[in-house]
Amino acid sequence: MYLRTVLLGIAALAMYAMRANNIQVSGTTLVENTGSTVKIQFDVSWENSWRGGPVANWDAAWLFAKCKLSNGLWQHVRLASSGHTTPTGTSMDLGLIDPAGAYNAATNPVVGAFLYRNANGYGTLDASGVQLFWDHAAQGVLSLVDVVELRVFAMEMVYVNGGPYYLGTGSGGFEGGSFYTAPNNTTTFPITSEAAINVGTTAGYLYYAAGSGTSGDQTGPLPAAFPKGFNPFYCMKYEVSQQGYVDFLNTLTYTQQVSRTANPPNAVPGTAALITGNLNRNAIVIMTSGAFADVPASYACNLNGNGVYGEPDDGADLACNYLSIADLAAYLDWSALRPMTELEYEKACRGPVTPLPTEFPWGTTARATSQYQLANGGTNTEGIAVNYATSAGNVISVFTASNIGGPSRVGIFAAHPNNSGRETSGASLYGIMEMAGNVTERPISIGSPQGRAYTGAHGNGTLSAAGEADPTNWASAIAVTGFRGGSWLSNSAVRYMVSDRSEISWARTARYLDSGGRGVRNSP
């Protein structure tokens, strides 16, 4: 899944470009090498890019790089605070570990960059000649001779505008554990700032029903530091794909791979990485066996099971299931992103629009109910051949996809010739795909002290030696978070509704056949 170029005259440095759903990085090379600094140059393009629309937002590519040193270990590339080059028609915002802090090469470096349109428009965005300025000597990489591989990664993200919005829909409790303004469960709760929020039965407080106990402890307050979605942020356009998780695994040490997979990295080639038994369309396998602590395994997708890895129909763009919450958190830390909160989840679905009782993320109460049949299964054009809904929201659910037996390609509905807009594509107000169905979302719950202590610290691109995410408060917060948005397996239509919180505080830390997720990042 990579394009390779060998640069001679600098070092025998292998350059790789990363491919994910609908986005391509190509032509990676190094230019303007001074001996202590260099520019990483590449082209990036993706389809259906936009700026403008009903909420005047845009999509962007989150760009970051990793380098492999001669000792076999990978490092996250820490970029300079200036000196980058953007192609005509685009703008770039740099991403610090702490976007609210000041740049510091040692403690708050640039770990990536957002690239996006600088004027209204729609269609394929071809950005040629992007240059990221890398002061590798300041990072401790004194010579490029010590770098044997460099990989540039790109993720499609969507800008979620800042501003007020509402939690809950005022449905009278139909959506389990949904938010409302106490004492009346037929009201919504307004979010008007990032200030602390009181939680309880006192009139005017935020409240919710406990249900079976999996909606939370019904207490608070919710601190000011807990991200509430009032401030702008970027959200991954799609759930983590299987190729995305492969890319992640292939930059880890053997010990880290042990933590982030179900089967040992030294298992024979062809062994499933994340599960033993029914794979439910999880295609990730060991391509080359590891050798205990010395040599990590290499992973690839092989959905068709023929032992030839990375073929066009091998499921690279399927949403990744069988991710534990710790797996997802590690992936987000590695990507310099962070988990979203359940308040941000509701903001990303409906935005400032007045909530509609029992609504789904596509803004209506109508959903597809007939079983789909796939076309081009496992490819990057996997689509719906039969029963694509033209007057209801399309969603990969137990009611439409039980015969598929697992998750589908991320973004599967938007490319259908009968797609007429937000509802049929299953998109949120901001253009984020599959916020309901396919695999589960795993936002941080407000229903426990550990969840409420989450401050939204960002990943720094580096995991612990054991392969765990290590930003402040992540471990305790993710241990008590559950699910929102439903999945291809959820057996109740309510689970797909925006405000349903029935399972948000259901602490399930294992890998499940429908568990996946996505991440967010504060706007610079």
C-alpha positions, 0 to 999 in steps of 0.5 A, spaced: 500 500 500 506 504 499 509 508 493 517 507 494 522 511 492 530 511 493 533 517 494 541 516 492 546 522 494 543 523 501 543 516 504 539 509 502 533 512 504 526 509 503 521 514 502 514 511 503 507 514 502 501 512 505 494 511 502 488 511 506 480 511 504 480 517 498 486 520 500 493 519 496 500 521 498 505 520 492 512 523 490 515 523 497 522 526 496 527 530 501 529 537 498 533 543 501 538 538 505 542 543 509 545 537 514 541 539 520 534 541 516 531 538 510 524 539 507 519 533 506 516 534 499 510 530 497 503 531 493 497 529 496 490 529 493 483 527 495 476 526 492 470 530 494 474 536 498 470 542 500 470 549 503 463 552 504 456 549 504 451 550 509 455 551 515 461 554 512 466 549 514 471 545 510 475 538 510 482 537 511 488 533 511 492 531 517 499 530 515 504 527 519 511 523 518 515 518 522 522 516 521 525 509 522 532 509 524 538 505 523 537 501 530 530 499 527 526 504 532 521 509 529 520 516 531 515 521 530 517 527 526 517 533 530 516 539 525 519 546 525 514 552 527 515 555 520 518 554 513 513 550 510 510 550 503 503 550 501 501 549 494 497 554 490 489 554 493 491 551 500 492 553 507 496 550 512 495 550 520 500 547 524 499 542 530 502 543 536 501 537 542 498 543 546 494 547 541 493 552 546 500 553 548 506 556 545 511 552 541 517 549 544 521 544 540 522 540 546 516 540 550 511 543 545 513 541 538 509 541 532 507 534 531 503 535 524 499 540 520 492 541 517 492 542 509 485 545 506 482 549 501 483 557 502 477 559 498 470 556 497 470 550 492 468 543 491 471 537 488 478 533 488 483 537 491 490 536 488 496 539 492 502 538 489 509 540 492 507 540 499 513 541 503 514 540 511 520 543 514 524 538 519 529 540 523 532 533 524 538 535 528 534 539 533 530 532 534 536 529 535 537 525 529 544 529 527 544 526 520 540 523 515 545 517 514 541 514 520 534 514 517 533 508 513 525 510 512 521 516 512 513 515 511 508 521 510 501 519 513 495 523 511 488 522 514 481 526 512 479 530 517 473 535 518 472 542 521 467 542 526 465 550 527 465 553 534 459 556 537 453 554 541 449 548 540 444 543 544 444 536 547 439 531 547 432 532 543 427 533 548 424 526 546 421 525 554 427 519 555 425 515 548 433 515 547 436 512 553 440 516 558 439 522 553 441 529 556 436 534 558 435 540 562 433 538 569 427 537 571 424 536 565 426 530 560 422 534 554 427 539 554 434 540 551 440 542 554 444 548 551 452 549 551 454 556 550 461 556 552 466 551 555 465 553 562 464 548 567 457 545 568 453 543 574 450 536 573 444 534 577 436 534 579 436 542 581 432 546 576 437 548 570 442 543 571 444 538 566 441 531 567 440 524 564 436 518 566 441 512 569 437 507 565 440 500 567 446 504 570 450 504 563 448 511 562 452 514 568 452 516 575 448 522 574 453 526 578 458 532 577 460 537 576 463 537 569 469 541 569 471 547 565 477 543 562 473 537 559 472 538 552 464 540 550 464 542 543 463 549 544 470 550 541 472 548 534 475 542 533 477 537 527 474 530 527 476 524 523 471 524 517 471 516 517 472 511 522 479 508 523 480 503 517 483 497 517 489 499 512 490 505 517 491 500 523 496 496 519 500 502 518 500 503 525 502 496 527 508 496 522 511 502 526 511 499 532 516 494 536 515 487 537 513 488 544 508 494 542 505 489 537 504 484 543 499 489 546 496 492 540 494 485 537 490 479 540 495 473 537 503 474 538 507 477 532 511 471 532 505 467 529 506 464 522 504 468 516 497 469 515 495 469 522 489 474 524 492 479 528 486 481 532 482 475 533 481 468 533 475 465 530 470 468 526 473 474 523 467 478 521 471 481 515 477 483 519 482 482 514 488 484 518 494 478 518 501 477 519 505 478 513 512 476 516 513 473 522 516 477 528 522 474 532 520 476 539 523 482 542 528 483 536 524 483 530 517 486 529 512 483 525 509 486 518 502 486 517 497 487 511 490 486 509 488 479 506 480 479 506 480 474 500 484 469 504 489 467 498 495 469 502 497 474 497 497 481 501 495 488 499 491 486 493 485 491 491 480 486 494 483 485 500 479 490 505 484 496 506 478 501 506 473 497 511 472 500 518 477 496 523 473 492 528 476 488 533 479 494 536 479 495 544 478 502 547 486 501 549 487 499 541 484 506 539 487 510 544 494 508 542 492 509 535 490 516 536 496 517 541 500 515 535 497 519 530 497 525 535 490 526 535 485 524 541 479 521 543 472 525 542 468 526 548 460 524 548 458 532 548 463 533 542 460 527 538 453 530 539 456 537 536 459 533 530 452 530 529 447 535 529 451 542 530 447 548 532 441 546 529 435 545 533 434 538 535 429 533 532 426 528 537 429 521 535 433 524 530 439 520 527 446 523 525 443 525 518 438 529 521 432 526 520 428 520 523 428 516 517 433 510 516 434 504 511 431 498 513 432 493 507 438 488 507 443 491 502 448 487 497 455 489 496 458 490 489 466 490 489 466 487 495 473 489 499 475 494 494 476 501 495 470 502 491 465 497 495 458 500 494 451 498 495 448 494 489 441 493 492 437 496 496 440 503 497 435 508 500 433 514 496 428 517 501 431 515 508 438 515 511 443 509 509 446 506 515 450 499 516 446 496 521 443 489 523 437 491 519 441 493 513 447 489 513 446 483 517 448 478 511 454 482 510 457 479 516 461 485 518 463 492 517 463 496 510 468 500 507 468 507 510 464 512 506 461 507 502 454 511 501 457 518 499 459 515 492 452 511 490 449 514 483 443 515 487 446 519 493 442 526 493 445 529 499 446 529 507 440 524 508 442 518 503 449 519 504 448 518 512 453 524 513 452 529 519 451 536 518 458 537 518 460 532 512 462 526 517 461 519 515 458 513 519 457 517 526 451 511 526 452 504 524 458 500 521 463 500 527 462 503 534 464 510 536 468 510 543 467 517 546 469 519 553 463 519 558 461 524 563 458 518 567 464 517 571 469 521 575 474 518 571 471 520 565 469 527 567 477 528 569 479 528 562 482 534 559 482 533 552 490 532 552 493 530 545 497 525 543 504 526 542 505 521 536 509 516 541 507 510 545 509 507 551 515 502 551 509 497 552 505 500 546 500 504 551 497 511 550 500 515 555 497 522 555 494 525 561 488 522 564 487 518 558 488 511 561 483 512 567 478 515 562 477 510 557 477 504 562 470 507 563 467 509 557 462 505 552 459 506 546 455 511 542 452 511 535 451 503 534 454 498 529 453 493 524 451 489 530 446 493 534 439 490 535 435 496 536 434 502 532 434 507 538 442 505 538 443 509 532 440 515 534 444 521 536 442 522 543 442 515 545 446 514 551 444 507 553 451 504 553 456 510 554 458 508 561 458 500 559 465 499 561 468 494 556 475 494 555 476 487 550 476 487 543 469 486 540 467 484 533 463 491 532 468 495 536 472 501 532 472 508 533 475 515 530 479 521 533 479 528 534 484 534 534 483 541 537 483 547 532 489 550 532 
